[in-house]
Amino acid sequence: MKKFTEVMKALSDPNRVKILKMLQHRSMCVCELRAMLQVSQPTVSKHLKILERAGLVNSRKDGLWVDYFLSDGGDSPYAGSLLGNLRHWLEKDEDISRLTNRLPFVNREEICKR
């Protein structure tokens, strides 16, 4: 039951859902996510920690950056199932569409040097 409630709690915040929807399209660093959501870096980091703990997101070091990407759901059947379904959910949501339409224009080197 603990794994189930952890996944559900992780999905209870709109910004965490937005992060997952963006990560469906590509891996991203904290700077990119911060710029897209227009929230502070500590807030993004806190959201990512919650998503990682729930088994929804993983990370890997890439030079200067830490890239975050969707988990394969192998650690939790609940995370895997919800990630699979989330691919089809909210595609017509205005906020999600606005974010995903801006993704191709997010330039990591430009954002992170600020």
Secondary structure by P-SEA (a helix, b strand, c coil): caaaaaaaaaaccaaaaaaaaaaaaccccaaaaaaaacccaaaaaaaaaaaaaaccbbbbbcccbbbbbbccccccaaaaaaaaaaaacccccaaaaaaaaacccccaaaaaac
